[in-house]
């Protein structure tokens, strides 16, 4: 998604758009099949642009514990700083530098970064998901099983007593 900046005056500007996930080239395109709703707030001060991007879509995930498919809304806010040419900002400020003659800013990379940073380490259908039985594989969220826990190595039995 590109934001044309040539005619933008200093100040705050709002940009909205709807983007197909294929246009952004997400790392996990199978999770996000729906269109992305993008709302960007562009704050321009001379050759510096602070862009706040709100991304909304519906994600289709697989629970890491019980392996069922579930959907959840993806709604994230991401901020990126851009500077045209050289100037007052350092590379340490996490600034993306653009050539002097830039007429647009492509925020596709910032959108991809938002998806990467917002992805949880573990995708769960719910916070209290019980997962699958490690012995018989039954979904413990819907049924109970009578499986016997695996025998603990006698050398580690003392550690088990500490957890009780």
OpenMM code with the backbone's topology and positions (N, CA, C; nanometers):
from openmm import Vec3, app, unit

residues = "UNK UNK UNK UNK UNK UNK UNK UNK UNK UNK UNK UNK UNK UNK UNK UNK UNK UNK UNK UNK UNK UNK UNK UNK UNK UNK UNK UNK UNK UNK UNK UNK UNK UNK UNK UNK UNK UNK UNK UNK UNK UNK UNK UNK UNK UNK UNK UNK UNK UNK UNK UNK UNK UNK UNK UNK UNK UNK UNK UNK UNK UNK UNK UNK UNK UNK UNK UNK UNK UNK UNK UNK UNK UNK UNK UNK UNK UNK UNK UNK UNK UNK UNK UNK UNK UNK UNK UNK UNK UNK UNK UNK UNK UNK UNK UNK UNK UNK UNK UNK UNK UNK UNK UNK UNK UNK UNK UNK UNK UNK UNK UNK UNK UNK UNK UNK UNK UNK UNK UNK UNK UNK UNK UNK UNK UNK UNK UNK UNK UNK UNK UNK UNK UNK UNK UNK UNK UNK UNK UNK UNK UNK UNK UNK UNK UNK UNK UNK UNK UNK UNK UNK UNK UNK UNK UNK UNK UNK UNK UNK UNK UNK UNK UNK".split()
positions = [
    Vec3(0.0858, -0.1168, 0.0000),
    Vec3(0.0000, 0.0000, 0.0000),
    Vec3(0.0898, 0.1223, 0.0000),
    Vec3(0.0590, 0.2152, -0.0863),
    Vec3(0.1426, 0.3337, -0.1004),
    Vec3(0.0652, 0.4586, -0.0605),
    Vec3(0.1364, 0.5487, 0.0058),
    Vec3(0.0797, 0.6774, 0.0444),
    Vec3(0.1553, 0.7842, -0.0341),
    Vec3(0.0824, 0.8606, -0.1136),
    Vec3(0.1442, 0.9658, -0.1926),
    Vec3(0.1700, 1.0871, -0.1034),
    Vec3(0.2949, 1.1327, -0.1003),
    Vec3(0.3350, 1.2376, -0.0062),
    Vec3(0.3766, 1.3671, -0.0737),
    Vec3(0.3864, 1.3684, -0.2043),
    Vec3(0.4376, 1.4865, -0.2740),
    Vec3(0.3568, 1.6121, -0.2410),
    Vec3(0.2246, 1.6010, -0.2379),
    Vec3(0.1396, 1.7181, -0.2176),
    Vec3(0.0913, 1.7344, -0.0738),
    Vec3(0.1397, 1.6505, 0.0183),
    Vec3(0.0971, 1.6626, 0.1578),
    Vec3(0.1657, 1.7814, 0.2245),
    Vec3(0.0866, 1.8613, 0.2901),
    Vec3(0.1416, 1.9736, 0.3659),
    Vec3(0.1769, 1.9253, 0.5061),
    Vec3(0.2532, 2.0056, 0.5794),
    Vec3(0.2837, 1.9722, 0.7183),
    Vec3(0.1535, 1.9608, 0.7966),
    Vec3(0.1497, 1.8639, 0.8887),
    Vec3(0.0303, 1.8424, 0.9689),
    Vec3(-0.0127, 1.6978, 0.9641),
    Vec3(-0.1334, 1.6743, 1.0112),
    Vec3(-0.1859, 1.5386, 1.0225),
    Vec3(-0.2848, 1.5114, 0.9092),
    Vec3(-0.2700, 1.3948, 0.8487),
    Vec3(-0.3548, 1.3529, 0.7376),
    Vec3(-0.4011, 1.2099, 0.7625),
    Vec3(-0.5232, 1.1792, 0.7230),
    Vec3(-0.5807, 1.0453, 0.7388),
    Vec3(-0.5872, 0.9772, 0.6023),
    Vec3(-0.5469, 0.8502, 0.5985),
    Vec3(-0.5524, 0.7704, 0.4760),
    Vec3(-0.6157, 0.6365, 0.5114),
    Vec3(-0.7125, 0.5943, 0.4304),
    Vec3(-0.7773, 0.4655, 0.4537),
    Vec3(-0.7760, 0.3850, 0.3259),
    Vec3(-0.7763, 0.2542, 0.3433),
    Vec3(-0.7803, 0.1676, 0.2268),
    Vec3(-0.8085, 0.0244, 0.2652),
    Vec3(-0.8443, -0.0540, 0.1648),
    Vec3(-0.8653, -0.1969, 0.1821),
    Vec3(-0.7671, -0.2654, 0.0888),
    Vec3(-0.6950, -0.3634, 0.1437),
    Vec3(-0.5869, -0.4277, 0.0693),
    Vec3(-0.6078, -0.5785, 0.0713),
    Vec3(-0.5826, -0.6415, -0.0410),
    Vec3(-0.5833, -0.7876, -0.0476),
    Vec3(-0.4560, -0.8390, 0.0201),
    Vec3(-0.4630, -0.9503, 0.0951),
    Vec3(-0.3437, -1.0005, 0.1634),
    Vec3(-0.2291, -1.0337, 0.0682),
    Vec3(-0.2611, -1.0737, -0.0545),
    Vec3(-0.1569, -1.1059, -0.1518),
    Vec3(-0.0731, -0.9860, -0.1921),
    Vec3(-0.1287, -0.8665, -0.1827),
    Vec3(-0.0548, -0.7459, -0.2184),
    Vec3(0.0545, -0.7139, -0.1167),
    Vec3(0.0378, -0.7593, 0.0059),
    Vec3(0.1312, -0.7277, 0.1129),
    Vec3(0.2407, -0.8334, 0.1241),
    Vec3(0.2173, -0.9532, 0.0716),
    Vec3(0.3118, -1.0646, 0.0777),
    Vec3(0.3440, -1.1015, 0.2226),
    Vec3(0.2403, -1.1389, 0.2964),
    Vec3(0.2573, -1.1795, 0.4357),
    Vec3(0.3334, -1.3105, 0.4449),
    Vec3(0.4012, -1.3309, 0.5583),
    Vec3(0.4778, -1.4540, 0.5782),
    Vec3(0.3891, -1.5775, 0.5851),
    Vec3(0.2722, -1.5649, 0.6461),
    Vec3(0.1802, -1.6769, 0.6597),
    Vec3(0.0475, -1.6428, 0.5917),
    Vec3(0.0453, -1.6407, 0.4583),
    Vec3(-0.0749, -1.5960, 0.3878),
    Vec3(-0.1970, -1.6849, 0.4117),
    Vec3(-0.1753, -1.8119, 0.4472),
    Vec3(-0.2888, -1.9020, 0.4701),
    Vec3(-0.3699, -1.8634, 0.5945),
    Vec3(-0.3119, -1.7861, 0.6850),
    Vec3(-0.3829, -1.7448, 0.8065),
    Vec3(-0.4758, -1.6260, 0.7821),
    Vec3(-0.4449, -1.5463, 0.6811),
    Vec3(-0.5198, -1.4226, 0.6581),
    Vec3(-0.5703, -1.4194, 0.5147),
    Vec3(-0.6878, -1.4774, 0.4934),
    Vec3(-0.7475, -1.4825, 0.3594),
    Vec3(-0.8381, -1.3641, 0.3318),
    Vec3(-0.8815, -1.2951, 0.4362),
    Vec3(-0.9738, -1.1829, 0.4199),
    Vec3(-0.8983, -1.0545, 0.3895),
    Vec3(-0.9705, -0.9578, 0.3358),
    Vec3(-0.9106, -0.8286, 0.3051),
    Vec3(-0.8660, -0.7587, 0.4330),
    Vec3(-0.7612, -0.6777, 0.4201),
    Vec3(-0.7083, -0.6013, 0.5322),
    Vec3(-0.7645, -0.4600, 0.5262),
    Vec3(-0.8202, -0.4156, 0.6354),
    Vec3(-0.8681, -0.2778, 0.6455),
    Vec3(-0.7561, -0.1953, 0.7094),
    Vec3(-0.7087, -0.0953, 0.6362),
    Vec3(-0.5947, -0.0148, 0.6802),
    Vec3(-0.6410, 0.1284, 0.7046),
    Vec3(-0.6053, 0.1810, 0.8214),
    Vec3(-0.6284, 0.3218, 0.8534),
    Vec3(-0.4935, 0.3785, 0.8975),
    Vec3(-0.4440, 0.4744, 0.8222),
    Vec3(-0.3129, 0.5330, 0.8527),
    Vec3(-0.3279, 0.6810, 0.8860),
    Vec3(-0.2592, 0.7222, 0.9913),
    Vec3(-0.2516, 0.8625, 1.0288),
    Vec3(-0.1102, 0.9087, 0.9973),
    Vec3(-0.0982, 1.0016, 0.9048),
    Vec3(0.0319, 1.0520, 0.8619),
    Vec3(0.0532, 1.1892, 0.9247),
    Vec3(0.1587, 1.2005, 1.0038),
    Vec3(0.1951, 1.3265, 1.0672),
    Vec3(0.3241, 1.3743, 1.0008),
    Vec3(0.3135, 1.4799, 0.9216),
    Vec3(0.4294, 1.5288, 0.8471),
    Vec3(0.4838, 1.6550, 0.9116),
    Vec3(0.6168, 1.6592, 0.9262),
    Vec3(0.6884, 1.7782, 0.9684),
    Vec3(0.8104, 1.7895, 0.8787),
    Vec3(0.8005, 1.8760, 0.7808),
    Vec3(0.9034, 1.8963, 0.6779),
    Vec3(0.9317, 1.7650, 0.6066),
    Vec3(1.0494, 1.7056, 0.6270),
    Vec3(1.0816, 1.5824, 0.5545),
    Vec3(1.0724, 1.4581, 0.6444),
    Vec3(1.0051, 1.4704, 0.7587),
    Vec3(0.9874, 1.3583, 0.8508),
    Vec3(0.8391, 1.3213, 0.8552),
    Vec3(0.8134, 1.1912, 0.8455),
    Vec3(0.6768, 1.1390, 0.8450),
    Vec3(0.6626, 1.0343, 0.9547),
    Vec3(0.5719, 1.0576, 1.0484),
    Vec3(0.5368, 0.9568, 1.1492),
    Vec3(0.4023, 0.8998, 1.1053),
    Vec3(0.4033, 0.7696, 1.0766),
    Vec3(0.2817, 0.7056, 1.0272),
    Vec3(0.2354, 0.6013, 1.1280),
    Vec3(0.1132, 0.6194, 1.1771),
    Vec3(0.0498, 0.5222, 1.2657),
    Vec3(-0.0489, 0.4433, 1.1813),
    Vec3(-0.0324, 0.3119, 1.1808),
    Vec3(-0.1113, 0.2252, 1.0941),
    Vec3(-0.1964, 0.1320, 1.1798),
    Vec3(-0.3272, 0.1350, 1.1597),
    Vec3(-0.4164, 0.0406, 1.2261),
    Vec3(-0.4601, -0.0613, 1.1227),
    Vec3(-0.4380, -0.1880, 1.1543),
    Vec3(-0.4666, -0.2980, 1.0627),
    Vec3(-0.5748, -0.3854, 1.1249),
    Vec3(-0.6790, -0.4124, 1.0472),
    Vec3(-0.7872, -0.4983, 1.0950),
    Vec3(-0.8199, -0.6015, 0.9884),
    Vec3(-0.8357, -0.7259, 1.0327),
    Vec3(-0.8780, -0.8341, 0.9449),
    Vec3(-0.9228, -0.9513, 1.0323),
    Vec3(-0.9646, -1.0573, 0.9686),
    Vec3(-1.0045, -1.1781, 1.0400),
    Vec3(-0.8998, -1.2847, 1.0109),
    Vec3(-0.8453, -1.3458, 1.1152),
    Vec3(-0.7451, -1.4505, 1.0979),
    Vec3(-0.8048, -1.5880, 1.1213),
    Vec3(-0.7558, -1.6863, 1.0465),
    Vec3(-0.7978, -1.8259, 1.0631),
    Vec3(-0.6772, -1.9038, 1.1126),
    Vec3(-0.6887, -1.9558, 1.2356),
    Vec3(-0.5753, -2.0187, 1.3011),
    Vec3(-0.6067, -2.1642, 1.3353),
    Vec3(-0.5027, -2.2364, 1.3784),
    Vec3(-0.5165, -2.3714, 1.4327),
    Vec3(-0.4620, -2.3667, 1.5744),
    Vec3(-0.5421, -2.4131, 1.6702),
    Vec3(-0.5028, -2.4105, 1.8106),
    Vec3(-0.3810, -2.5005, 1.8315),
    Vec3(-0.2816, -2.4497, 1.9012),
    Vec3(-0.1595, -2.5259, 1.9259),
    Vec3(-0.1788, -2.6384, 2.0285),
    Vec3(-0.2876, -2.6348, 2.1043),
    Vec3(-0.3121, -2.7391, 2.2044),
    Vec3(-0.4086, -2.8467, 2.1567),
    Vec3(-0.5208, -2.8056, 2.0970),
    Vec3(-0.6235, -2.9055, 2.0608),
    Vec3(-0.6377, -2.9251, 1.9100),
    Vec3(-0.5670, -2.8480, 1.8316),
    Vec3(-0.5608, -2.8612, 1.6852),
    Vec3(-0.6916, -2.8326, 1.6117),
    Vec3(-0.7852, -2.7597, 1.6745),
    Vec3(-0.9080, -2.7224, 1.6037),
    Vec3(-0.8871, -2.5878, 1.5330),
    Vec3(-0.9621, -2.5680, 1.4260),
    Vec3(-0.9588, -2.4400, 1.3555),
    Vec3(-1.0439, -2.3399, 1.4316),
    Vec3(-0.9966, -2.2160, 1.4379),
    Vec3(-1.0761, -2.1104, 1.4999),
    Vec3(-1.0424, -1.9783, 1.4317),
    Vec3(-1.1349, -1.8834, 1.4430),
    Vec3(-1.1146, -1.7515, 1.3850),
    Vec3(-1.1061, -1.6479, 1.4959),
    Vec3(-1.0257, -1.5466, 1.4712),
    Vec3(-1.0125, -1.4383, 1.5679),
    Vec3(-0.9808, -1.3103, 1.4905),
    Vec3(-1.0321, -1.2005, 1.5423),
    Vec3(-1.0062, -1.0717, 1.4782),
    Vec3(-0.8617, -1.0293, 1.5034),
    Vec3(-0.7983, -0.9815, 1.3992),
    Vec3(-0.6644, -0.9241, 1.4087),
    Vec3(-0.6834, -0.7729, 1.4040),
    Vec3(-0.6446, -0.7049, 1.5099),
    Vec3(-0.6606, -0.5597, 1.5200),
    Vec3(-0.5372, -0.5048, 1.5894),
    Vec3(-0.4462, -0.4497, 1.5122),
    Vec3(-0.3187, -0.4031, 1.5669),
    Vec3(-0.2873, -0.2618, 1.5209),
    Vec3(-0.2126, -0.1931, 1.6049),
    Vec3(-0.1650, -0.0587, 1.5751),
    Vec3(-0.0135, -0.0640, 1.5664),
    Vec3(0.0418, -0.0086, 1.4600),
    Vec3(0.1866, -0.0106, 1.4375),
    Vec3(0.2298, 0.1294, 1.3976),
    Vec3(0.3475, 0.1688, 1.4415),
    Vec3(0.3963, 0.3026, 1.4115),
    Vec3(0.5344, 0.2934, 1.3469),
    Vec3(0.5554, 0.3741, 1.2431),
    Vec3(0.6836, 0.3759, 1.1725),
    Vec3(0.7208, 0.5201, 1.1416),
    Vec3(0.8485, 0.5488, 1.1514),
    Vec3(0.9026, 0.6810, 1.1240),
    Vec3(0.9798, 0.6754, 0.9926),
    Vec3(0.9534, 0.7717, 0.9046),
    Vec3(1.0208, 0.7800, 0.7749),
    Vec3(1.0843, 0.9175, 0.7628),
    Vec3(1.1974, 0.9231, 0.6931),
    Vec3(1.2625, 1.0509, 0.6662),
    Vec3(1.3108, 1.0522, 0.5224),
    Vec3(1.2817, 1.1632, 0.4553),
    Vec3(1.3286, 1.1791, 0.3181),
    Vec3(1.4674, 1.2427, 0.3235),
    Vec3(1.5632, 1.1747, 0.2609),
    Vec3(1.7001, 1.2247, 0.2589),
    Vec3(1.7651, 1.2168, 0.3957),
    Vec3(1.8735, 1.2917, 0.4119),
    Vec3(1.9423, 1.2947, 0.5416),
    Vec3(1.8903, 1.4134, 0.6209),
    Vec3(1.9127, 1.4096, 0.7501),
    Vec3(1.8608, 1.5180, 0.8324),
    Vec3(1.8899, 1.4976, 0.9786),
    Vec3(1.7935, 1.5305, 1.0594),
    Vec3(1.8131, 1.5354, 1.2036),
    Vec3(1.8058, 1.3998, 1.2726),
    Vec3(1.7466, 1.3014, 1.2125),
    Vec3(1.7283, 1.1719, 1.2782),
    Vec3(1.8458, 1.0794, 1.2510),
    Vec3(1.8799, 0.9975, 1.3502),
    Vec3(1.9877, 0.8998, 1.3373),
    Vec3(1.9307, 0.7657, 1.2961),
    Vec3(2.0189, 0.6769, 1.2529),
    Vec3(1.9756, 0.5409, 1.2213),
    Vec3(1.9324, 0.4671, 1.3470),
    Vec3(1.9805, 0.5110, 1.4639),
    Vec3(1.9431, 0.4483, 1.5907),
    Vec3(1.7976, 0.4740, 1.6257),
    Vec3(1.7333, 0.5710, 1.5624),
    Vec3(1.5949, 0.6059, 1.5928),
    Vec3(1.4938, 0.5143, 1.5250),
    Vec3(1.5401, 0.4052, 1.4634),
    Vec3(1.4541, 0.3119, 1.3903),
    Vec3(1.3729, 0.3838, 1.2832),
    Vec3(1.4454, 0.4585, 1.2042),
    Vec3(1.3873, 0.5373, 1.0966),
    Vec3(1.4131, 0.4667, 0.9652),
    Vec3(1.3150, 0.4719, 0.8777),
    Vec3(1.3364, 0.4217, 0.7433),
    Vec3(1.3647, 0.5433, 0.6548),
    Vec3(1.4819, 0.5450, 0.5949),
    Vec3(1.5230, 0.6576, 0.5121),
    Vec3(1.4791, 0.6357, 0.3680),
    Vec3(1.4301, 0.7428, 0.3069),
    Vec3(1.3813, 0.7389, 0.1698),
    Vec3(1.4664, 0.8315, 0.0835),
    Vec3(1.4756, 0.8050, -0.0454),
    Vec3(1.5526, 0.8932, -0.1344),
    Vec3(1.4948, 1.0347, -0.1395),
    Vec3(1.5784, 1.1322, -0.1729),
    Vec3(1.5390, 1.2741, -0.1791),
    Vec3(1.4193, 1.3003, -0.2691),
    Vec3(1.4103, 1.2314, -0.3800),
    Vec3(1.3052, 1.2582, -0.4782),
    Vec3(1.1802, 1.1709, -0.4582),
    Vec3(1.1587, 1.1192, -0.3387),
    Vec3(1.0440, 1.0305, -0.3123),
    Vec3(0.9124, 1.1063, -0.3239),
    Vec3(0.8164, 1.0422, -0.3913),
    Vec3(0.6830, 1.1014, -0.4031),
    Vec3(0.5789, 1.0178, -0.3295),
    Vec3(0.6203, 0.8983, -0.2806),
    Vec3(0.5290, 0.8102, -0.2103),
    Vec3(0.6048, 0.7285, -0.1063),
    Vec3(0.5286, 0.6794, -0.0090),
    Vec3(0.5843, 0.5899, 0.0920),
    Vec3(0.5081, 0.4589, 0.0827),
    Vec3(0.5808, 0.3508, 0.0627),
    Vec3(0.5196, 0.2191, 0.0579),
    Vec3(0.5193, 0.1630, 0.2008),
    Vec3(0.4001, 0.1476, 0.2598),
    Vec3(0.3908, 0.1011, 0.3984),
    Vec3(0.3694, -0.0503, 0.4069),
    Vec3(0.3880, -0.1211, 0.2974),
    Vec3(0.3687, -0.2662, 0.2962),
    Vec3(0.4615, -0.3365, 0.3946),
    Vec3(0.5873, -0.2938, 0.4005),
    Vec3(0.6830, -0.3551, 0.4936),
    Vec3(0.6405, -0.3321, 0.6376),
    Vec3(0.5922, -0.2135, 0.6691),
    Vec3(0.5458, -0.1841, 0.8050),
    Vec3(0.4257, -0.2727, 0.8405),
    Vec3(0.3380, -0.2969, 0.7450),
    Vec3(0.2224, -0.3831, 0.7690),
    Vec3(0.2683, -0.5267, 0.7942),
    Vec3(0.3626, -0.5754, 0.7130),
    Vec3(0.4173, -0.7104, 0.7346),
    Vec3(0.4823, -0.7201, 0.8724),
    Vec3(0.5575, -0.6172, 0.9122),
    Vec3(0.6218, -0.6161, 1.0438),
    Vec3(0.5184, -0.6230, 1.1555),
    Vec3(0.4074, -0.5544, 1.1394),
    Vec3(0.3012, -0.5563, 1.2405),
    Vec3(0.2475, -0.6984, 1.2593),
    Vec3(0.2298, -0.7715, 1.1498),
    Vec3(0.1818, -0.9091, 1.1599),
    Vec3(0.2841, -0.9986, 1.2299),
    Vec3(0.4105, -0.9785, 1.2009),
    Vec3(0.5153, -1.0596, 1.2631),
    Vec3(0.5237, -1.0307, 1.4130),
    Vec3(0.5223, -0.9046, 1.4505),
    Vec3(0.5376, -0.8674, 1.5907),
    Vec3(0.4145, -0.8998, 1.6749),
    Vec3(0.2973, -0.9023, 1.6147),
    Vec3(0.1746, -0.9254, 1.6901),
    Vec3(0.1420, -1.0739, 1.7065),
    Vec3(0.2110, -1.1594, 1.6363),
    Vec3(0.1802, -1.3027, 1.6438),
    Vec3(0.2235, -1.3576, 1.7799),
    Vec3(0.1294, -1.4173, 1.8536),
    Vec3(0.1669, -1.4737, 1.9835),
    Vec3(0.2541, -1.5978, 1.9668),
    Vec3(0.3300, -1.6292, 2.0708),
    Vec3(0.4151, -1.7476, 2.0659),
    Vec3(0.3313, -1.8743, 2.0525),
    Vec3(0.2153, -1.8738, 2.1164),
    Vec3(0.1279, -1.9897, 2.1124),
    Vec3(-0.0131, -1.9430, 2.0760),
    Vec3(-0.0681, -1.9984, 1.9707),
    Vec3(-0.2040, -1.9656, 1.9282),
    Vec3(-0.3017, -2.0613, 1.9961),
    Vec3(-0.3900, -2.0068, 2.0786),
    Vec3(-0.4856, -2.0891, 2.1521),
    Vec3(-0.6280, -2.0468, 2.1190),
    Vec3(-0.7175, -2.1459, 2.1049),
    Vec3(-0.8575, -2.1162, 2.0760),
    Vec3(-0.9227, -2.0448, 2.1936),
    Vec3(-0.8776, -2.0744, 2.3151),
    Vec3(-0.9229, -2.0041, 2.4351),
    Vec3(-0.8144, -2.0177, 2.5416),
    Vec3(-0.8163, -1.9286, 2.6381),
    Vec3(-0.7145, -1.9292, 2.7427),
    Vec3(-0.7166, -2.0536, 2.8288),
    Vec3(-0.8325, -2.1200, 2.8376),
    Vec3(-0.8436, -2.2392, 2.9216),
    Vec3(-0.8513, -2.3679, 2.8396),
    Vec3(-0.7967, -2.3674, 2.7201),
    Vec3(-0.7967, -2.4865, 2.6347),
    Vec3(-0.7164, -2.5977, 2.7041),
    Vec3(-0.7773, -2.7173, 2.7134),
    Vec3(-0.7140, -2.8305, 2.7813),
    Vec3(-0.6266, -2.9137, 2.6885),
    Vec3(-0.6448, -2.8968, 2.5584),
    Vec3(-0.5616, -2.9685, 2.4629),
    Vec3(-0.6054, -3.1121, 2.4408),
    Vec3(-0.5109, -3.1924, 2.3931),
    Vec3(-0.5357, -3.3328, 2.3623),
    Vec3(-0.4699, -3.4214, 2.4673),
    Vec3(-0.5299, -3.5369, 2.4921),
    Vec3(-0.4691, -3.6345, 2.5833),
    Vec3(-0.3422, -3.6870, 2.5157),
    Vec3(-0.2294, -3.6864, 2.5863),
    Vec3(-0.1058, -3.7334, 2.5248),
    Vec3(-0.1032, -3.8843, 2.5011),
    Vec3(-0.1959, -3.9587, 2.5626),
    Vec3(-0.1979, -4.1036, 2.5469),
    Vec3(-0.2915, -4.1452, 2.4337),
    Vec3(-0.4212, -4.1045, 2.4429),
    Vec3(-0.5192, -4.1505, 2.3438),
    Vec3(-0.5518, -4.0454, 2.2371),
    Vec3(-0.5190, -3.9189, 2.2608),
    Vec3(-0.5404, -3.8145, 2.1613),
    Vec3(-0.6784, -3.7534, 2.1613),
    Vec3(-0.7613, -3.7841, 2.2597),
    Vec3(-0.8970, -3.7288, 2.2652),
    Vec3(-0.8904, -3.5806, 2.3025),
    Vec3(-0.9842, -3.5015, 2.2492),
    Vec3(-0.9901, -3.3581, 2.2809),
    Vec3(-1.0481, -3.3424, 2.4210),
    Vec3(-0.9662, -3.3013, 2.5147),
    Vec3(-1.0066, -3.2907, 2.6551),
    Vec3(-1.1012, -3.1744, 2.6817),
    Vec3(-1.1234, -3.0874, 2.5850),
    Vec3(-1.2210, -2.9795, 2.5998),
    Vec3(-1.3636, -3.0315, 2.5897),
    Vec3(-1.3838, -3.1447, 2.5209),
    Vec3(-1.5178, -3.1965, 2.4957),
    Vec3(-1.5459, -3.3294, 2.5650),
    Vec3(-1.4437, -3.4083, 2.5899),
    Vec3(-1.4620, -3.5398, 2.6518),
    Vec3(-1.3516, -3.5619, 2.7544),
    Vec3(-1.3767, -3.6574, 2.8423),
    Vec3(-1.2721, -3.6988, 2.9360),
    Vec3(-1.2313, -3.8404, 2.9013),
    Vec3(-1.1126, -3.8760, 2.9394),
    Vec3(-1.0653, -4.0108, 2.9110),
    Vec3(-1.0188, -4.0748, 3.0413),
    Vec3(-0.9986, -4.2038, 3.0366),
    Vec3(-0.9554, -4.2781, 3.1549),
    Vec3(-0.8123, -4.3275, 3.1398),
    Vec3(-0.7353, -4.2558, 3.0631),
    Vec3(-0.5973, -4.2975, 3.0409),
    Vec3(-0.5170, -4.2819, 3.1696),
    Vec3(-0.4250, -4.3740, 3.1896),
    Vec3(-0.3365, -4.3685, 3.3052),
    Vec3(-0.2154, -4.2866, 3.2649),
    Vec3(-0.1754, -4.2005, 3.3564),
    Vec3(-0.0573, -4.1201, 3.3261),
    Vec3(0.0637, -4.2095, 3.3070),
    Vec3(0.1514, -4.1652, 3.2268),
    Vec3(0.2742, -4.2391, 3.2011),
    Vec3(0.3541, -4.2506, 3.3306),
    Vec3(0.4125, -4.3672, 3.3505),
    Vec3(0.4925, -4.3893, 3.4711),
    Vec3(0.6145, -4.2977, 3.4703),
    Vec3(0.6419, -4.2425, 3.5862),
    Vec3(0.7564, -4.1524, 3.6003),
    Vec3(0.8805, -4.2345, 3.6312),
    Vec3(0.9886, -4.1957, 3.5710),
    Vec3(1.1177, -4.2581, 3.5982),
    Vec3(1.1447, -4.2476, 3.7488),
    Vec3(1.1753, -4.3586, 3.8158),
    Vec3(1.1948, -4.3557, 3.9609),
    Vec3(1.3016, -4.2555, 4.0055),
    Vec3(1.3958, -4.2268, 3.9197),
    Vec3(1.5007, -4.1305, 3.9561),
    Vec3(1.4465, -3.9886, 3.9654),
    Vec3(1.3317, -3.9642, 3.8993),
    Vec3(1.2720, -3.8306, 3.8996),
    Vec3(1.1504, -3.8207, 3.9909),
    Vec3(1.1171, -3.9277, 4.0620),
    Vec3(0.9984, -3.9311, 4.1464),
    Vec3(1.0023, -3.8230, 4.2541),
    Vec3(1.1189, -3.7949, 4.3089),
    Vec3(1.1318, -3.6905, 4.4111),
    Vec3(1.0888, -3.5554, 4.3563),
    Vec3(1.1196, -3.5266, 4.2320),
    Vec3(1.0789, -3.3997, 4.1707),
    Vec3(0.9277, -3.3917, 4.1591),
    Vec3(0.8613, -3.5007, 4.1284),
    Vec3(0.7156, -3.5051, 4.1174),
    Vec3(0.6522, -3.4694, 4.2519),
    Vec3(0.7100, -3.5160, 4.3596),
    Vec3(0.6535, -3.4861, 4.4917),
    Vec3(0.6646, -3.3378, 4.5245),
    Vec3(0.7599, -3.2686, 4.4694),
    Vec3(0.7734, -3.1257, 4.4914),
    Vec3(0.6606, -3.0470, 4.4252),
    Vec3(0.6058, -3.0988, 4.3173),
    Vec3(0.4988, -3.0313, 4.2451),
    Vec3(0.3631, -3.0528, 4.3107),
    Vec3(0.3484, -3.1506, 4.3957),
    Vec3(0.2202, -3.1802, 4.4601),
    Vec3(0.1950, -3.0915, 4.5782),
] * unit.nanometer
topology = app.Topology()
chain = topology.addChain("A")
for resn in residues:
    res = topology.addResidue(resn, chain)
    for name in ("N", "CA", "C"):
        topology.addAtom(name, app.Element.getBySymbol(name[0]), res)
